C-alpha cells in the first residue's frame, strides 16, 4: 500500500532538545517538525520543587498558554498540587485544574511546584516559530 500523502502531518514520538540544549523529558513539538508557528511541550510533574525553577522573570514577544491538569486517566479534575506561578511579580496560586494565558510582553516566572500530592500534567503551547526571551 502506498504511503498516505497526509502522513507528513503526523509527528510520531515527539521529543527533542529545549532552547537551552538540554533534552526535554516529556513530549516536545517544535515549529520545524510541526510545520506551523507553534511549539508544544508536554510533561508530567511527579515531585515538588519548592525552590522553583531556575528561570528568572522574563518576557516573550509571543503569547503562550500553560495548562495544568490532573493525571488520573479516569478523572482529569483529580488534582492534588500547589503551584505558584508569578505574573508581573505577583504570585498566582494554582491548586485546581487551570489554564493560564500569558500575553506577549507580560513578565512571568518563576514557576514553583510547591507540593505535588498526585502527578500533574503540564502542557505549554507557545504561539511562535521561535523561542526568544528577555529578562
C-alpha positions as CSV (number, residue, x, y, z in Angstrom):
1,X,0.0,0.0,0.0
2,X,1.3,3.5,-0.9
3,X,2.3,5.9,1.8
4,X,-0.5,8.4,2.5
5,X,0.1,12.0,1.4
6,X,-1.3,13.1,4.8
7,X,1.2,11.0,6.8
8,X,3.5,14.0,6.9
9,X,1.1,15.7,9.3
10,X,1.6,13.1,12.0
11,X,4.6,13.7,14.3
12,X,5.4,10.4,16.0
13,X,7.5,10.1,19.1
14,X,7.9,13.9,19.6
15,X,11.0,14.5,21.6
16,X,13.9,16.8,21.3
17,X,16.1,19.5,22.9
18,X,14.9,22.7,24.6
19,X,16.4,26.1,23.6
20,X,18.9,25.6,26.4
21,X,20.2,22.4,24.6
22,X,19.0,20.1,27.4
23,X,17.0,17.0,26.4
24,X,13.3,17.5,27.3
25,X,11.9,14.5,29.2
26,X,8.3,15.0,28.0
27,X,6.9,15.5,24.5
28,X,8.2,18.4,22.5
29,X,6.8,19.5,19.2
30,X,8.8,22.4,17.5
31,X,7.8,24.5,14.5
32,X,10.3,22.8,12.2
33,X,8.6,19.5,12.9
34,X,5.0,20.7,13.0
35,X,5.2,23.0,10.0
36,X,3.3,25.7,11.8
37,X,4.2,28.7,14.1
38,X,3.6,26.8,17.3
39,X,5.6,24.9,20.0
40,X,4.1,22.4,22.3
41,X,5.7,20.9,25.5
42,X,4.0,18.1,27.5
43,X,5.3,16.7,30.7
44,X,4.1,15.1,33.9
45,X,5.3,16.5,37.2
46,X,5.6,13.9,39.9
47,X,7.7,15.7,42.5
48,X,7.6,19.1,44.2
49,X,10.3,21.6,43.6
50,X,9.7,24.1,46.5
51,X,12.7,26.2,45.4
52,X,11.2,26.7,41.9
53,X,12.7,26.6,38.5
54,X,15.8,28.5,37.6
55,X,14.0,30.7,35.2
56,X,14.2,34.3,36.3
57,X,11.2,36.6,35.5
58,X,11.2,37.2,31.7
59,X,9.1,38.2,28.8
60,X,8.4,36.9,25.3
61,X,7.3,38.7,22.2
62,X,4.7,36.0,21.7
63,X,1.7,34.7,23.7
64,X,1.6,31.3,25.3
65,X,-0.8,29.1,27.2
66,X,0.1,26.9,30.2
67,X,-2.2,24.1,31.1
68,X,-2.2,22.2,34.5
69,X,-4.4,19.1,34.8
70,X,-4.6,16.0,37.0
71,X,-3.0,12.9,35.5
72,X,-5.7,10.4,36.6
73,X,-6.9,9.0,33.2
74,X,-10.4,8.5,34.6
75,X,-10.7,12.0,36.1
76,X,-8.5,14.9,34.8
77,X,-10.1,17.1,37.5
78,X,-8.5,14.8,40.2
79,X,-5.9,17.5,41.1
80,X,-3.7,17.5,44.2
81,X,-0.9,20.0,44.0
82,X,0.0,23.5,45.0
83,X,1.7,25.6,42.2
84,X,2.9,29.2,42.4
85,X,3.3,31.0,39.1
86,X,4.5,34.6,39.1
87,X,3.0,37.1,36.7
88,X,4.5,40.6,36.9
89,X,5.9,39.6,40.2
90,X,2.5,38.7,41.7
91,X,2.2,35.1,42.8
92,X,-0.8,33.2,41.3
93,X,-1.8,30.1,43.3
94,X,-2.9,27.2,41.2
95,X,-4.5,24.4,43.2
96,X,-7.1,23.0,40.8
97,X,-7.0,22.2,37.1
98,X,-6.2,25.5,35.3
99,X,-5.3,27.1,32.0
100,X,-3.1,30.2,32.2
101,X,-2.8,32.7,29.3
102,X,0.5,34.6,29.3
103,X,0.1,37.5,26.8
104,X,3.1,38.7,24.8
105,X,5.2,41.1,26.8
106,X,3.9,40.0,30.3
107,X,6.7,39.3,32.8
108,X,6.3,35.8,34.2
109,X,8.1,33.2,36.3
110,X,9.4,31.6,38.3
111,X,7.1,28.6,38.3
112,X,7.2,26.7,41.6
113,X,5.7,23.3,42.2
114,X,5.4,23.7,46.0
115,X,3.6,20.4,46.7
116,X,2.7,17.6,44.4
117,X,0.3,15.0,46.0
118,X,-0.6,13.5,42.7
119,X,1.1,13.8,39.3
120,X,0.3,17.0,37.4
121,X,0.0,17.0,33.6
122,X,1.6,20.2,32.3
123,X,1.2,21.3,28.7
124,X,2.6,24.6,27.4
125,X,1.7,25.9,24.0
126,X,3.8,28.8,22.6
127,X,2.3,30.6,19.6
128,X,5.6,31.3,17.7
129,X,8.1,29.9,15.3
130,X,11.0,30.8,17.5
131,X,11.9,30.9,21.2
132,X,13.3,34.2,22.5
133,X,13.1,35.7,25.9
134,X,14.2,38.9,27.5
135,X,15.0,39.1,31.2
